[in-house]
Amino acid sequence: MRPLLSMRSRGEPRDIRRRTRTRTERRAILIVSEGVRTEPDYFNGLARAERRSNITVHSMALTVVGTGRDPRRVVAEAKRQAQLAGADPFDSVWAVVDVDQHSNLQDAIIDAKACGVRVVISNPCFEVWLLMHFEQVTAFQDAKQLARRLSRHGLETKALPATFPYTNRAIAQQRARICDPHSARNRVGPNPSTAAHLVVEDIIR
């Protein structure tokens, strides 16, 4: 992966990822999402749940930012936030975006590859990942269909309830792999699919 770039005073590029750590050092992950409520709720809630379970996330600093922008601006914000970290950079930087009707998604992927941001894409939207915590999703979905199916499980707003089943993340990961066996960052999968599980794997490892 090419490094995220910041600039030294002499104008030389600098790799702003953290250097090799010991086991006792804290990992730091930056997640910048298109959604301003659901995605931050999910990743922050997952981090809290995993801390209670004494998983690796207990020793990790997690920053989640919702931009409410299109994919290219999400990537630009991820790069900006990473560069602001300065001498204490993030170990990994993620941009969480949707397919929806965005015309600049491929441009966002190109931008991300150039600066080392890891893009994960949900098709059609992030809610498909949430639904996978409850049931398998195989047929083509649009945002309205996903919203109706989530409402049957008590999710009727953008805000996630405290009772959201984060403990179902492992089965959700399996379901995501069934939908898209070739799931990878910086890749648009079929409808329905999501690469959100890659961020989850990074958080809990």
N, C-alpha and C positions, 0 to 999 in steps of 0.2 A: 504494500500500500504506500503511495506517495505521501510524504509528510504534509501536515498542515503547515502553512508558512506564516511566520511573523517576520518582521524586519529588524535587524540590528541597526545600531546607529551608523555603521559603516555601509549599510545598504545590502548586507549579505543575508541570504535566507537562513532561517533557523528552524530546526525541527522542534515544534512546540509540544510534541508528545513527551510524556515523562520518560526518564531514563529507567534502566532496569532496577527493580525494587527487591527488597527482601520480603519474606513472607509476612512480616509484621507491619509493613507499610500499608497505608490506606490507598485503595484504588479510587480514582475519580472518573466518573462518566458524565458526559454532557448529552442530554437528549433535547433536541429542538423539534417541536411538532407543529403541524398545520393547525390542529385543533387547540383551542385555548382552555378547554375544560376537561373533555373526556380523556384525552391522552395523558395530560399531567396528573389527573386523578388516578388513572390506572397505574402508571409507573411509580408514582409516589406511594400509592396504596400497596403495590407489590413489594416495594422496598421495605415498608413497615412490616408487612406480613412475613417476609423472609428474615428480618431481624428477630422477630419473635420466635422463629424456628431455628435460630442460631446458625444460619447458612452464611456463606462467604460475604454476602451483602452487608453483614453486620459491620465489616471493617471497610466499607466503601462510602465515599462521598458521592451523592447523586444530585445532579442539577437538571431539572426539567423545565423547559421554557416553551410556552404556547404562543405562537406568533399570529395565528389567524390570517396567514398569507398563503400565496400560491407556492408550489414546490420550489421554484427557483429562489424565491425570497427566503424560504425556510433554510435552504442550503447556505445562502449568503449570511443569514443570521447565525447559523451554526458556526460558520467560519469566523465571523466577527466575535462571537462569544468566546470561542476557543483562543483567539488571539489576545483577547482582553485578559486571559488568565496569566499571561506574561511568564514570569519565572516559575510558576507553579501550575503547569499545564495539565490538561485532561489526558487520561490514558486512552480513551476512545471517545469519539464524537459521532453522534447519530442524528440523522434527519428523518423524521417519521412523517410520511406524506401519503396522500390518497391518489387514486387514478381519477375518479370523478370525471369532470369534463375539462381537465387542465390540458391546454395545448402546448405548454412549455415543459412537460415532464421530462422529455428526453434531453432538453437543454439543461435541466437541473441535474440530471445524472452525469452529464459531461462536466459540468461545473464541479460536482462533488468529487469525481475521479481526479480532477486536476489539483484539488486541495486536500484530499485525504478524508473527507467527510463520508461516513457510511450511510447510504440512503436505504431505508426499508419502505416498501410500497405495499399498500393494501388495495385490493381491487374487489369491489368498487371503493370501499372506505374502511376506516379503522374498526368500525362496528362489526365487521366480519370476524375479526380476531376476538372481540368480546363474546360473540355468539358461540364461538368454538369452545368456550369454557362451559357451555351448556349442552351443545348438540353438534353433530357433524353437519357440515354445510357442503353440499355437492352441486346443486343446481344453480344456474345463473341467478344473480341477485342484483337488485338495485337498492339504493339507500332506503327507500320507503319500505320495501319488503323486509330488509334487515331490521328496521325500526319496529315493524309489526311483530316480527319474531322475538325480538328482545323484550318487547312489552309483555309477552306471555311469561317471561321469566322475572317480571317486576322491574325492568329497566325502561322507564318511560320518559326520562329526561337525560340531558347531557351529563349531569352529575352522577357519579357512581355511588351507590349506597355503601355504607360501612360493611354490609353483609356480602359484598361481591365475593364470589368464590375464587379467590386468588390461588387457593390450594389445588384448583383444577388445571393449573398452568401446564402440567406435564401431559395431560390428555389433550389439551388444546394444541400443544406443540405437535403431537402425533396427528391430530386432525389436519393441521396446517400442512404437514408433510404429505398427507394423503392427497390433499387438493393440488399441491404443487411439489412433487418429489425433487424438483430442481431449484427449489427456493434458494435465493441468494441475495445478498445486498446489491444495490445498483441494478436491479432487474425488475421488469414489469411482468408479473405472472398472469395467468388466466383468471377469468371471473368464474367462481370466487377463489381468491387466494390472498395470502398475506405473508410477509416476511417479518412481522412484528416479533415472532418467537426468537429471532436472532438477537434482538435487544434483550429479551428476557434471559436468554442463555448467557449473555455477557454480564448481566446484573448478578446472576446467581453463581457464577463459576468462582 
